[in-house]
Amino acid sequence: MLAYLDHQASTPCDPAVLTAMAPWWSEQCANPSSRGHRPGLSAAAAVERARAQVAAALGTEPGWVVFTSGATEANNLALKGVAEAALERGERRRTLVSLVIEHRAVLDPLHYLERHGFPLRLLPVDGGGLVDLEALEAALSPDVLLVSVMAANNEIGVLQPIAAIARLCRRHGVLLHVDAAQAAGHIPLAMAELGVDLLSLSGHKCYGPKGVGALLVRPGLPLAAQIHGGGQEEGRRAGTVAVPLVVGLGEALARAVADQGERAGRLGGLRDRLWSDLEAIGGIARNGAAAPRLAHNLNLTVAGVDGAALHRLLRRSIAVSSGSACSQGSPSHVLAALGRSRAEAAASIRFGLGRGTTAVEIALAITAVREAVGQLRG
């Protein structure tokens, strides 16, 4: 038995989501932009139903939702789209602000913009991975255009104080973008109520299909399109909308919100048991604040072992990771920001529990880690 405990890298597609998507792959194959016949109108109606489901899950209106290929594209559209729109209208604000522990899908576009005339300020975090609100406000000088902060970190699971950050941004006339790839469907997120201007999400992080996501944009916010060639999505993202995928995204988010509270309670209990038993081994430290954090995340560092050897032993019985799935084996910049050395980061384990995780799998994980650590320290 192999226990899959890497749900922050990707979640399995919910069977009900597969069922909802099925007709749109074959017999209902029409292009939703073909409004001159009934099949096209039916496809367009399915897209709008999915748009309404996404909006409802995030506490907004359907008009806020722009479908994309995933959170990476949504992040690029948000960051580059805001920057280019500001450039086009002669906006004097140019500086961008973010945190050192953001996902590469945010950091890389920010560095791209930095090379093209948009100064960048990356703020440190405390030992628990949380932003210092006083430091953030000090960084919000009159030249700041936008702040980008991840709602839930993909490696250590900590939750940033988005409502407080949004209040600071509004006070200083600064736009706020939130990468919610790890948060949407897992924690309550009422985007309009929070005061967030742009929010990115991905289907395969919340039991939906890969290859689809969305950017939610506050109405009236200038945004330069990054893909041109058809005018779909109100001119904000060209290309034929993938009807099966957006139907899957809408259904996945609706179902994730429906069992969100129950799932968080159950997985939080399993996660706490996992931490308690592993901490008892000795020489094991948790990465990131104990709270607030995602209920299904546990990230820890094992002292006195070689990281590569540890993961070679663990992969025989459990699927876990040492960091982001996008890191391509490089040391975690998130753990480095928390003060972990390269060797400590390599000897770290990220457990991502999911809807199907059982107590049996948690017991298997505890045994696997205990035996691996014993062998490597012995």
C-alpha positions as CSV (number, residue, x, y, z in Angstrom):
1,M,0.0,0.0,0.0
2,L,1.3,3.4,-1.0
3,A,-0.3,6.3,1.0
4,Y,-0.7,9.4,-1.1
5,L,0.1,12.4,1.2
6,D,1.0,15.0,-1.4
7,H,-2.3,16.7,-1.9
8,Q,-0.8,20.2,-2.0
9,A,1.0,19.2,-5.2
10,S,-2.2,17.9,-6.7
11,T,-5.5,16.4,-5.6
12,P,-7.4,13.5,-7.2
13,C,-10.4,14.6,-9.4
14,D,-13.6,14.1,-7.5
15,P,-15.7,11.3,-9.2
16,A,-18.7,13.6,-9.3
17,V,-16.6,16.2,-11.1
18,L,-15.7,13.6,-13.7
19,T,-19.3,12.8,-14.2
20,A,-20.2,16.5,-14.6
21,M,-17.5,16.9,-17.2
22,A,-18.2,13.7,-19.2
23,P,-20.8,14.9,-21.7
24,W,-18.8,18.0,-22.7
25,W,-15.9,15.9,-24.1
26,S,-18.0,14.1,-26.7
27,E,-21.7,14.4,-27.5
28,Q,-21.9,18.0,-26.4
29,C,-18.8,19.2,-28.2
30,A,-19.9,22.7,-29.5
31,N,-17.9,25.8,-29.2
32,P,-19.4,28.1,-26.6
33,S,-18.7,31.1,-28.8
34,S,-20.9,29.6,-31.6
35,R,-24.1,31.3,-30.6
36,G,-25.9,30.6,-33.9
37,H,-27.2,27.1,-33.0
38,R,-28.6,25.3,-30.0
39,P,-25.4,23.1,-29.2
40,G,-23.3,26.3,-29.0
41,L,-25.9,28.0,-26.8
42,S,-25.9,25.0,-24.6
43,A,-22.2,25.0,-24.2
44,A,-22.2,28.8,-23.5
45,A,-24.9,28.2,-20.8
46,A,-22.7,25.5,-19.2
47,V,-19.7,27.9,-19.1
48,E,-21.9,30.6,-17.4
49,R,-23.2,28.0,-14.8
50,A,-19.6,27.2,-14.0
51,R,-18.7,30.9,-13.8
52,A,-21.6,31.4,-11.3
53,Q,-20.3,28.4,-9.2
54,V,-16.8,29.8,-9.1
55,A,-18.1,33.2,-8.1
56,A,-20.4,31.8,-5.4
57,A,-17.5,29.8,-3.9
58,L,-15.4,33.0,-3.6
59,G,-18.1,35.3,-2.5
60,T,-18.3,37.4,-5.7
61,E,-20.4,37.9,-8.8
62,P,-20.0,35.9,-12.1
63,G,-18.7,39.0,-13.9
64,W,-15.6,38.9,-11.7
65,V,-14.5,35.5,-13.1
66,V,-12.0,35.1,-16.0
67,F,-11.2,31.5,-16.9
68,T,-7.6,30.6,-17.4
69,S,-5.4,27.4,-17.8
70,G,-4.5,27.4,-14.1
71,A,-3.2,29.6,-11.3
72,T,0.1,30.2,-13.0
73,E,-1.6,31.9,-16.0
74,A,-4.0,33.7,-13.6
75,N,-1.0,35.1,-11.7
76,N,0.7,36.2,-14.8
77,L,-2.5,37.9,-16.1
78,A,-3.0,39.6,-12.7
79,L,0.5,40.9,-12.3
80,K,1.5,41.7,-15.9
81,G,-2.0,42.8,-16.7
82,V,-2.1,45.4,-13.9
83,A,1.4,46.6,-14.7
84,E,0.9,47.0,-18.4
85,A,-2.5,48.7,-17.9
86,A,-0.8,51.2,-15.5
87,L,1.9,51.8,-18.1
88,E,-0.6,52.4,-20.8
89,R,-2.5,55.0,-18.8
90,G,0.6,56.8,-17.6
91,E,0.2,55.8,-14.0
92,R,3.1,57.0,-11.8
93,R,2.8,54.2,-9.4
94,R,5.1,51.4,-10.5
95,T,6.5,49.6,-7.4
96,L,5.4,46.1,-6.7
97,V,5.5,44.5,-3.2
98,S,5.4,40.8,-2.3
99,L,6.9,38.3,0.2
100,V,10.0,36.2,-0.2
101,I,8.1,33.0,0.4
102,E,5.7,33.4,-2.6
103,H,5.3,30.6,-5.2
104,R,7.5,30.9,-8.3
105,A,4.3,31.5,-10.3
106,V,4.2,34.9,-8.6
107,L,7.9,35.6,-8.0
108,D,9.0,34.9,-11.6
109,P,6.4,37.3,-13.2
110,L,7.4,39.9,-10.6
111,H,11.1,39.6,-11.4
112,Y,10.2,39.8,-15.1
113,L,8.4,43.1,-14.5
114,E,11.3,44.3,-12.4
115,R,13.5,43.8,-15.4
116,H,11.0,46.0,-17.4
117,G,10.9,49.0,-15.2
118,F,8.7,48.0,-12.2
119,P,10.7,48.2,-9.0
120,L,10.2,45.2,-6.7
121,R,10.2,45.0,-2.9
122,L,10.2,41.5,-1.4
123,L,9.5,41.5,2.3
124,P,10.9,39.0,4.8
125,V,8.6,36.9,7.0
126,D,9.0,36.0,10.7
127,G,10.1,32.6,11.9
128,G,6.6,31.2,11.5
129,G,6.4,32.4,7.9
130,L,4.0,35.3,8.6
131,V,4.2,38.8,7.3
132,D,5.0,41.7,9.6
133,L,2.0,44.1,9.1
134,E,4.0,47.1,10.3
135,A,6.8,46.3,7.9
136,L,4.3,45.9,5.1
137,E,2.7,49.3,5.8
138,A,6.1,50.9,6.0
139,A,6.7,49.5,2.5
140,L,3.5,51.0,1.0
141,S,5.0,54.3,-0.2
142,P,3.1,56.5,-2.6
143,D,4.9,54.8,-5.6
144,V,3.5,51.3,-4.8
145,L,1.0,50.0,-7.4
146,L,0.2,46.5,-6.2
147,V,0.8,44.0,-3.4
148,S,0.8,40.3,-4.1
149,V,0.4,37.9,-1.1
150,M,-0.4,34.2,-1.1
151,A,-3.4,33.3,1.1
152,A,-2.0,29.9,2.1
153,N,1.6,28.9,1.5
154,N,2.0,25.9,-0.7
155,E,4.9,24.4,1.4
156,I,4.3,25.3,5.1
157,G,0.6,25.9,4.9
158,V,0.6,29.2,6.9
159,L,-2.3,31.6,6.3
160,Q,-1.5,35.2,5.8
161,P,-3.9,37.8,7.4
162,I,-5.5,38.8,4.1
163,A,-8.2,41.0,5.6
164,A,-5.7,43.0,7.5
165,I,-3.4,43.3,4.5
166,A,-6.4,44.4,2.4
167,R,-7.2,47.2,4.8
168,L,-3.7,48.5,4.6
169,C,-3.7,48.4,0.8
170,R,-7.0,50.3,0.7
171,R,-5.7,52.9,3.1
172,H,-2.8,53.6,0.8
173,G,-4.6,53.3,-2.5
174,V,-2.8,50.1,-3.5
175,L,-4.2,47.1,-5.4
176,L,-4.1,43.7,-3.7
177,H,-3.6,40.4,-5.6
178,V,-4.0,37.1,-3.7
179,D,-2.7,33.8,-5.0
180,A,-5.4,31.5,-3.5
181,A,-4.4,28.3,-5.3
182,Q,-3.8,26.5,-2.0
183,A,-6.7,28.2,-0.2
184,A,-9.7,28.1,-2.5
185,G,-12.1,25.4,-1.5
186,H,-10.1,24.7,1.7
187,I,-10.7,27.8,3.9
188,P,-13.5,30.4,3.8
189,L,-12.7,33.1,1.2
190,A,-15.2,35.9,0.6
191,M,-13.2,37.9,-1.9
192,A,-15.4,41.0,-2.1
193,E,-15.9,41.1,1.7
194,L,-12.1,40.8,2.3
195,G,-11.4,43.7,-0.1
196,V,-9.2,41.8,-2.5
197,D,-8.9,43.2,-6.0
198,L,-7.5,40.1,-7.9
199,L,-7.5,36.5,-6.8
200,S,-6.0,33.5,-8.6
201,L,-7.0,29.8,-8.2
202,S,-6.4,26.4,-9.8
203,G,-8.7,23.4,-10.4
204,H,-6.4,20.6,-9.5
205,K,-5.7,21.9,-6.0
206,C,-9.3,21.5,-5.0
207,Y,-10.3,18.1,-6.4
208,G,-10.9,19.4,-9.9
209,P,-9.2,18.8,-13.3
210,K,-5.7,20.0,-14.2
211,G,-5.4,22.6,-16.9
212,V,-8.0,25.0,-15.7
213,G,-8.1,27.9,-13.2
214,A,-9.5,31.4,-12.9
215,L,-8.6,34.9,-12.1
216,L,-11.2,36.9,-10.2
217,V,-11.0,40.6,-11.0
218,R,-12.8,43.5,-9.2
219,P,-15.1,45.2,-11.8
220,G,-13.7,48.3,-13.3
221,L,-10.0,47.4,-12.6
222,P,-7.9,48.1,-15.7
223,L,-6.2,44.8,-16.8
224,A,-4.2,44.4,-20.0
225,A,-4.8,41.0,-21.7
226,Q,-1.8,38.7,-22.0
227,I,-3.3,36.4,-24.7
228,H,-4.8,38.0,-27.8
229,G,-6.7,36.5,-30.7
230,G,-10.5,36.1,-30.2
231,G,-11.8,38.4,-27.5
232,Q,-13.2,35.7,-25.3
233,E,-13.7,36.3,-21.6
234,E,-14.7,40.0,-22.2
235,G,-11.5,40.6,-24.0
236,R,-9.4,39.7,-21.0
237,R,-8.2,36.2,-22.1
238,A,-8.5,35.1,-25.8
239,G,-9.0,31.4,-26.8
240,T,-11.8,29.0,-27.0
241,V,-13.1,28.3,-23.4
242,A,-12.5,24.6,-22.5
243,V,-16.1,23.7,-21.6
244,P,-15.4,20.3,-19.9
245,L,-12.6,21.8,-17.8
246,V,-14.5,24.9,-16.6
247,V,-17.5,22.7,-15.8
248,G,-15.2,20.6,-13.8
249,L,-13.7,23.6,-12.0
250,G,-17.2,24.9,-11.1
251,E,-18.4,21.6,-9.8
252,A,-15.1,20.9,-7.8
253,L,-15.3,24.3,-6.1
254,A,-19.0,23.9,-5.2
255,R,-18.3,20.5,-3.7
256,A,-15.2,21.6,-1.9
257,V,-17.0,24.5,-0.3
258,A,-19.9,22.2,0.7
259,D,-17.7,19.8,2.8
260,Q,-15.0,22.4,3.7
261,G,-15.8,22.6,7.4
262,E,-16.2,18.9,8.0
263,R,-13.1,18.1,5.9
264,A,-10.9,20.6,7.8
265,G,-12.0,19.3,11.1
266,R,-11.3,15.6,10.2
267,L,-8.0,16.3,8.5
268,G,-6.9,18.7,11.2
269,G,-7.3,15.8,13.7
270,L,-5.4,13.4,11.6
271,R,-2.6,16.0,11.0
272,D,-2.3,16.7,14.7
273,R,-2.0,13.0,15.4
274,L,0.7,12.7,12.8
275,W,2.6,15.6,14.3
276,S,2.3,14.3,17.9
277,D,3.6,10.9,17.0
278,L,6.4,12.2,14.8
279,E,7.5,14.9,17.3
280,A,7.9,12.1,19.9
281,I,10.7,10.6,17.8
282,G,12.9,13.5,18.8
283,G,15.0,15.9,16.7
284,I,12.0,16.8,14.6
285,A,10.9,20.5,14.2
286,R,7.7,21.9,12.6
287,N,8.2,24.4,9.8
288,G,5.8,27.3,9.9
289,A,3.5,28.7,12.6
290,A,1.3,26.1,14.3
291,A,-1.6,28.5,13.6
292,P,-3.1,29.9,11.5
293,R,-2.4,27.2,8.9
294,L,-4.2,24.9,6.6
295,A,-5.7,21.9,8.5
296,H,-4.3,19.4,5.9
297,N,-0.7,20.6,6.0
298,L,2.3,19.5,8.0
299,N,5.9,20.5,7.1
300,L,8.7,19.3,9.3
301,T,12.5,19.0,9.4
302,V,14.3,15.9,10.6
303,A,17.7,16.5,12.3
304,G,20.6,14.2,11.9
305,V,19.7,12.6,8.6
306,D,20.6,13.0,4.9
307,G,17.6,14.4,3.1
308,A,18.1,12.4,-0.1
309,A,18.4,9.2,1.8
310,L,15.4,10.0,3.9
311,H,13.2,10.5,0.9
312,R,14.5,7.4,-0.9
313,L,13.4,5.4,2.1
314,L,10.0,7.1,2.4
315,R,9.0,6.8,-1.2
316,R,8.7,3.0,-0.8
317,S,5.5,3.5,1.2
318,I,4.3,7.1,1.2
319,A,4.1,9.8,-1.4
320,V,5.3,13.0,0.2
321,S,7.6,15.8,-0.9
322,S,10.4,18.0,0.4
323,G,8.9,21.2,-1.1
324,S,7.0,22.7,-4.0
325,A,6.3,20.4,-7.0
326,C,7.6,23.3,-9.1
327,S,11.0,23.5,-7.4
328,Q,12.6,20.9,-9.7
329,G,14.8,19.6,-6.9
330,S,16.3,22.9,-5.9
331,P,16.4,23.8,-2.1
332,S,13.2,25.4,-0.8
333,H,13.4,29.2,-0.8
334,V,10.5,29.1,1.6
335,L,12.4,27.1,4.2
336,A,15.5,29.2,3.6
337,A,13.4,32.3,4.5
338,L,12.5,30.6,7.8
339,G,16.2,30.1,8.6
340,R,16.6,26.5,7.5
341,S,20.0,25.6,6.0
342,R,20.3,23.8,2.6
343,A,20.8,20.5,4.4
344,E,17.9,21.1,6.7
345,A,15.6,22.0,3.8
346,A,16.6,18.8,2.0
347,A,15.7,16.8,5.2
348,S,12.3,18.3,5.4
349,I,9.0,16.6,4.6
350,R,5.7,18.2,3.5
351,F,2.7,16.1,4.3
352,G,-0.4,17.2,2.3
353,L,-3.5,15.3,3.6
354,G,-6.7,15.1,1.5
355,R,-10.3,14.2,1.3
356,G,-9.5,10.5,1.0
357,T,-6.8,10.3,3.7
358,T,-7.5,7.7,6.3
359,A,-6.3,7.0,9.8
360,V,-4.6,3.8,8.4
361,E,-2.6,6.0,6.0
362,I,-1.5,8.3,8.9
363,A,-0.4,5.2,10.9
364,L,1.5,4.0,7.8
365,A,3.2,7.4,7.5
366,I,4.2,7.5,11.2
367,T,5.7,4.0,10.9
368,A,7.5,4.9,7.7
369,V,9.1,8.0,9.1
370,R,10.0,6.3,12.4
371,E,11.7,3.4,10.7
372,A,13.5,5.6,8.1
373,V,14.8,8.0,10.8
374,G,15.9,5.1,13.0
375,Q,17.8,3.5,10.1
376,L,19.5,6.7,9.1
377,R,20.5,7.7,12.6
378,G,21.4,4.2,13.7
